[in-house]
């Protein structure tokens, strides 16, 4: 089985995560063991704990945490120490003064903004919302990742079955070639006829090579998603989909649309943007409001040629405190323009929401069209395969008896091959559409 995964995944929903991330999680190696054969769930677990874009999501959340801390720190006062050292030269001193005088001053000053139109409050609220959006961005990455793994996983399964079909077809070609050779040697068929059948065997041999190449490409695509090494030998579990997985009934489009609209991270993130835009308007309006701040400090100094340093430092010691009130009267309409721009930015929420919902509607509708077409093609493909199989068996028997020519044999042979491949393709197209629709409705993918 698997060891405990040290890296905290962002695969859980934003609401379910405590959000206690650390920088070590970005570079920590996963403790998940490599399975001998990868199930779909293994692929999901590995990808959501090891992919670079998942770790980058953690980095973005940590940066958002720092932005929240900065927004909180805006309520703290500022305190600073200052000192100056000076040396003054008088080229023509009078009255018995020395021509060179040393002076110094020392002070500690503090400032604290009491009120500035609640700008700090709104900025803190926005920074917390932005952090939640970063979490949702991680959820969106996981969503795309799961769908990408689903397609890549099914592509491997499809390619693997295609290899088996190519191997079976080549076996049939070998058998047909052997029979044709016996017929040629017995004088019941010509060398030309034999050459045609031999040519088909060579084509089927190439088809097998091509099918294996397609399988390797499909495996490479999944390895790329999982970010596995070049030399790693990836094998997936043996999975079989029954007919009911292909022909399963689907929920109503409207129901899937409503369910997806309620959980998709992009839509939820856009809803949060509405509050950020509202805070931006409030921050812009704060430019019309006065601000109040407190200041205070202590200081002292020393001037050369006076009393002793310690005596002057004590005598010159002073404390001060003050209240500063700033009331805007006219700022060249900069605040007015800022408010107008912030209100215009609010319209981005409505435009983005409409675009996201339109895209979702088109995606769901497209999936249903693909599912319906694939199911219809699969159903008809079963009947076609049965017919072509019977025809192929009959033509093979007739060829052995010398009742049909090689062209009819090869035509039946290729028709059977095409029927098998088309049925296989429609099967996995239907499964992909069904599983994707199910994910939009339930947030879960089960293979098989």
Protein Blocks (a to p, Z undefined) as FASTA:
>chain_A
ZZddfbacfkbcfklpgoiacfklmmpccfbdcdfbdcfklmmmmmmmmpmklmmmmmmm
mmmmmmmmmmmmmmpccddddddddddddfbagehiafbdcdddddddddddfbgghmmm
mmmmmmmmmmmmmmmmmmmmmmmmmmmmmmmmmmmmmmmmmmmmmmmmmmmmmmmmmmmm
mmmmnopacfklmmmmmmmmmmmmmmmmmmmmmmmmmmmmmmmmnopafklccddddddd
dfklmmpccddfklmmmmmmmmomklmmmmmmmmmmmmmmmmmmmmmpccdddddddddd
ddehiacfklmmmmmpccdddddddddfbgghmmmmmmmmmmmmmmmmmmmmmmmmmmmm
mmmmmmmmmmmmmmmmmmmmmmmmmmmmmmmmmmmmmmmnopacfklmmmmmmmmmmmmm
mmmmmmmmmmmmmmmmmmmmnopacdZZ
